[in-house]
Amino acid sequence: MAACAGATVLLLSGQTLPKDNSSPSVGVFMDFDRDSAPGADSLEVMKKEVEELLKPSGVSLNWRLAKENNGNQAFAGLVVVKFKGKCRVEGWNSPQGTDFGSLGEVTRLGATQVSGGKVLPYSEVECDQIQKALAYLPPGAGQKERQRAMGVALGRVVAHELYHVLASTTGHAARGLAKASQSLEDLIGPMQTGFDARDSRAIGEGFTPTPKK
């Protein structure tokens, strides 16, 4: 807990609101376990997936590695996303179709810290659990397909956690990506629905700078 709080304070110390009324830019600082970051292809797919899901909110994202933070970037908001476990599929030889999980099993894919009822700008993503979604790929899926699927799955989990931070809410919706749970298969399948209009509006209003009078 102390390490998490330290990372949050470090980033908030450099927070500066934009001087104009353009779309709010949120700095997303990614922190990966050593030698377990996703490959370049998966990472780009993840970013595009998150950006597409948040697009209706009007919020733009500026991706950074946590180690690149120097405290002087100007963003409307800052979020740290800690990726835990193995996020790479390159060289991953786990046989497909053998880890669907147990019937009725509930697994945590991500979490966002809350203190005193206030949502903090620090989220965690469980790569080892998310990787189980790859078992739902068609038999014989190649490396490229696994890389893309991992990126999509990571993106959907990250987008859900950013919803909590940007909308400053611990609540969940009844449907869409803001609902409390998603199936592993849904993480890599065609997106039926993202955030509904109400949730997108909440995201957009969360970090919109107040216009100067």
Secondary structure, 3 states (H helix, E strand, C coil): CHHHHHHHHHHHCCCCCCCCCCCCEEEEEEEECCCCCCCHHHHHHHHHHHHHHHHHHCCEEEEEEHHHCCCCCCCCEEEEEEEECCCCCCCCCCCCCCCCCCCCCCCCCEEEEEECCEEEEEEEEEHHHHHHHHHHCCCCCCHHHHHHHHHHHHHHHHHHHHHHHHHCCCCCECCHHHECCCCHHHHHCCCCCCCCHHHHHHHHHHCCCCCCC
